[in-house]
Each structure stands twice: as C-alpha cells, then as structure tokens.
C-alpha cells in the first residue's frame, strides 16, 4: 500500500519546502502532488525538482485543487495536507499502522508556537466530532472511498467539514492521536482570540444552513 500526498497551494514559498522534504523521505509516500492555484511567488520553483513531487497548475479554489490532485493520484491512499503543516515524528512512524487499520481519519492538531490558547484549541482537535475536524489536521483515506463520495464539493469554504460529515455516513472515521503541526500565522496576524471567534462563528452559522458562498466573504485562506 502506498500514499499519494496532495497539497493545494497558493503563494506558500515560506513553508512548502519543509513539508515536501519530510514527505519525500517517507517510503510509503509514492508521490507528492502539489496543486497550484496561481501562485505569484516562488512556490512552483520550490516544488519543481523535489523528489517525488508532481506540480499541477489549475484554477484557484482549495476544493477544486484537491480534487484535481486526487484525480491524478495513483496510490491506494490519499493524504490531503495544508502547505504550512509539518509532520511529527510519531505521525511518520505510525503511518504504516494507520494503513493497516485501513480507516479514513485525521490527526491531532498542534501549533508551531506556544500559548495556552493554542493548547486549548489543540485539545478540542482530539475529539472525533465533525465540528472539530478541519483540513489543517490532515485527511487520510482510501482513494476508493474518496471516489465513491465524489470528492470535495466545489464550495469556497467548509469543504473539509462537508467531506468529513459525508465520510462518517459511509465509514468509521478515526481521530488519530499522532500530531500534525500547523502554522499559527493566521492567529498571529489577526489575533488569537479574534481569529478563533471568527472560526467558531463561521462553523456555527454553516451548521445552521448559511451558504459557504456567503461565508467565504468573511474568511480568507
């Protein structure tokens, strides 16, 4: 069994290289599909020439970018990652066991900066609830299941929550205890409390039926 890692990108020159280097050293990862949505920095140059990396250029939109990458993938398993993520040593070590289990799942979130609020948010990510499961936690699943569900819906925001909810109707979804490390840059830029309040409000109103198209006006990746 092998994994196709799929990473949607847009101007990620500061963080992408570290993740690509990690993935290229994992034997189970057969290919790393970087799907660019129109970067104007050196993102494509950084990805091009890296071991195992395939660069795809498509229209902007995280859902469409990830679907394009999945369509090209040749492995039995898909691993969707954000470009500003890093894999913990435990996660890398446990990947073979996860494939043996064969269930779709996400990882426990950790941040690259230390703050008690980050630790609090990380604890919520341990809960196997759709409302606490987002794309920055990574999504690992059999490609056959992804195809069966017709992939991500072409919506501008909440595509990760939507897919997790549909996966749970079809399969036993795992929240793996191993950690994936995400960047705190958005919290640093907008303020930790302010950014998290925005996240909570957007998720709540999404669950109340407000369209992702409307919500996207208030959130930028």
N, C-alpha and C positions, 0 to 999 in steps of 0.2 A: 504494500500500500504506500502511496506517495501523496504529497500535498502540493497543490498549486496555490501559492500566496498571491493575493490580489490586493493592490494598493491604489486607490484613487488619489490623484494628486493635483494640486494647483498651487504653484509657487511655494514649493517645500524644500528649497535648497538648503535651509539651515538644519533640517532634521532628517531628511530622507536617507542620507548616506549611511548613518549609523544602523538603521533598521535593515537596509539592504545587506550590509556587511554581516550582520547577525544571521539573517536568513540564508545567505549563501553558504554558511558553514554548517548548516543542518542537513544531514544526509537525506532525511525524509522529504525535504523540500526539493521537488524536482524542477520547479520553475517559479519565477517571481515575475508576475505580470503587473507592470506599472502603467496605469491608465491615466494619461494626462488630459486635463480638460482645458488646456490653453495657457499653460504657464508662460510667463514673460521673463522669468529669471533663469538661472542655470539648472533648473530641476532636471530637464531632459538630458543635459550634458552629464550630470552626475550619475544618472541611471544608466546611460548608454555605456556599454563596455564592462559593466559589473557582471560578475559570474552569475549565471542562471537567469539574468534579467532579460525580459522582453518588454520593450516600450511600445505602447499603443497610444495613439492620439485620437481623441474623439471630442464630441461636444461636451460642454460643461454641464455638470449635474451628477452628484455623487451616485445616485441610484443608477443612472444610465452608464456611468463609467464602470461601476462594479458589474453590472450585467454584461457589458462588453468584454470585460476581463474573464468572467465566468464562461462566456461562450467560447473563448479561445482555450480555456484550461483543458489539459489532457489527463490530469490526475484524478484519482478516486475521491479525494477530499479537497474541499475549498477552505481556505483560511483568509477571511477578509480582515484587513488591518488598516488603521489610520497611519499616515506617514509620520506623524510625530510620536508614535509608540515605540517602546523598547520592550524586548522580551526578557523576563527574569531568567536566571539560571535554572530555577526549579521548573519553570514552564518548558524550557527547551528540553530538560531532562525527562519530563513527564509526557512529552508528545507521543512517543511510541505507545504508552499505556492508554492514552486517550483514543488513539486509532483502534486499539484492540477492543476497547469498550464499544466503539462504533456509534456513539450517540452525538447528536448535534449539541453545541454548547458555547458558552462564553467564559471568560476568565474573570478573576477578581481584580478590581481596579486599584492601582496605586499611582501616586503622583511623584513627579521628579523634584518637588520642593517639599519642605517640611512645614506643616502648620496644623494645628489641632482640628481646624475645619476640614482640611484635606483628609485627615484620618477618619473623621466622622463620615464624610461622603464615601470614603473607601469601604467603611463597614456596611453601608447600605448596599453597596455593589455585591456583597456576598449573598444577598437574598435572591433566591431564584424566582423573582417576580418580574413580569414583563416591564412593569413601570420602572424597575431599577436595572434594566438591561439595555445598554446602548452600544453603538458601533465602536466607540473607543475602548470597549472591553474585548474587542476581537470577536469574530464569529467563525466557528469551526463546524463544518457539516459535510456529510456526503454529497457529492455533486448530484447524485440521483435524486436526493430529496430536494435540492435547490431547483432542479429542472422540473420536478413534479409540482412544485409550488409556483412555477413561472417566475422565479427570481424576485428581485425587488420591484415594488410598484414604482412607476415613474412619477414620483412626487418630490417636491423640492426639499422637504424636511420630514422627519419622523419615519423615514423608510426603514430604519433599523428596528424601531418598535413594532411597526407593522409586520415585518417579516418574522420577528420572534413570536408574536402572537399567533401567526399562521403556522409556524413550526410546531408550537405547543398543541395545536389541534391534530397534528399528524404523528408526532413522535415525543419521546421522553427527552426533554431538554435539560441539559446539565449546566450547573454553575460551578465550574472547576475552581478549586481553591488556589491554584497556582496564579501568580500575579503577572499582570501586564502593566507596564509603567507608561503613563501618559504625560504629556506636557501640560503644565499649569499656565501656559502663556495667555490663554483667553481670560482666566481668572485674574492674572496679574494685570492685564490690560484694562479690564472692566471693573475690577474689584471682586474679591472672593464672594462676599455676601450678595452683592448685586447680581453677579453672573448666575449664582446658584438659584436665587429667587426667580430670575428670568427663566431658567431651565425648568423649575418646578411649575411655574405658572403656564408655560407653553405646553408641558406634558398634560397638566390637568385639563386645560381647555381643549386639547386634542382629544382626550378621552371623553369629553363632553360633546364632541362632534364637530368642533370647528375645523375647517379645512386646512390641510397643510399648506396650500397655496396662500391662504391669508396669513398663517402663522409665520411663513418664511419672510414676511416683511420686517419681522422683529428679531430675526436671528440670522447671523452670518457665520459660515464655517470658518 
